[in-house]
Amino acid sequence: MFGGSRYGKRKPSQREHRVIELVAQGLKNREVADAIGTTEHVVKNYLRDIYDKLGLWNRVELALWYEARRHESPSHA
């Protein structure tokens, strides 16, 4: 169930990754927009694209996706 097919295979851009990071910290769209110097409308567009790329439905899934990858360490062997 938690296999490779659950999430999309495309990777977020650097800008999208920054949006993901801020959303995962609990910021609202307006706060994300202020942090990256854009409008709330643009943030909503980023989120739509991010959800599509990653195969996610909402902010909660996005935050969980981010946290799972943030704690992955390739040096564990």
C-alpha positions in Angstrom: 0.0 0.0 0.0 2.8 2.4 0.8 4.6 1.4 -2.3 6.2 3.5 -5.1 2.9 4.0 -6.9 1.2 6.0 -4.2 2.9 9.3 -4.9 3.6 10.9 -8.3 7.0 10.5 -9.8 7.7 14.1 -10.8 9.9 16.2 -8.5 9.0 19.7 -7.3 11.1 22.6 -8.4 13.2 24.6 -5.9 10.5 27.2 -5.6 7.8 24.5 -5.2 9.9 22.8 -2.5 10.1 26.1 -0.6 6.3 26.4 -0.8 6.0 22.8 0.5 8.4 23.6 3.4 6.4 26.6 4.4 3.1 24.8 4.2 4.5 21.9 6.2 5.4 24.4 8.9 1.8 25.3 9.2 1.8 28.7 7.3 -1.4 29.8 5.6 -1.4 30.7 1.9 -1.2 34.4 2.7 1.8 33.8 4.9 3.5 31.6 2.4 2.9 34.3 -0.3 4.5 37.0 2.0 7.5 34.7 2.8 8.3 34.1 -0.9 7.3 37.5 -2.2 4.3 36.7 -4.3 0.5 36.7 -4.1 -1.9 34.3 -2.5 -3.3 33.4 -5.9 0.2 32.3 -7.1 0.6 30.2 -4.0 -2.7 28.4 -4.7 -1.5 27.7 -8.2 1.8 26.3 -6.9 -0.1 24.1 -4.5 -2.4 22.8 -7.3 0.7 21.9 -9.4 2.5 20.4 -6.4 -0.5 18.2 -5.5 -0.7 17.0 -9.1 3.0 16.3 -9.3 3.1 14.4 -6.1 -0.3 12.7 -6.3 -1.6 14.3 -3.2 -5.0 15.8 -2.3 -4.4 18.3 0.5 -2.1 20.2 2.9 -2.1 17.4 5.5 -0.9 14.9 2.9 1.7 17.4 1.7 3.0 18.0 5.2 3.2 14.2 5.8 5.0 13.8 2.5 7.5 16.5 3.4 8.1 15.2 6.9 8.7 11.6 5.6 11.4 12.9 3.2 12.9 15.4 5.6 13.8 12.6 8.0 15.2 10.3 5.4 18.9 10.0 5.6 20.9 8.4 2.8 23.8 7.9 5.1 22.0 5.1 7.1 23.6 1.9 5.8 
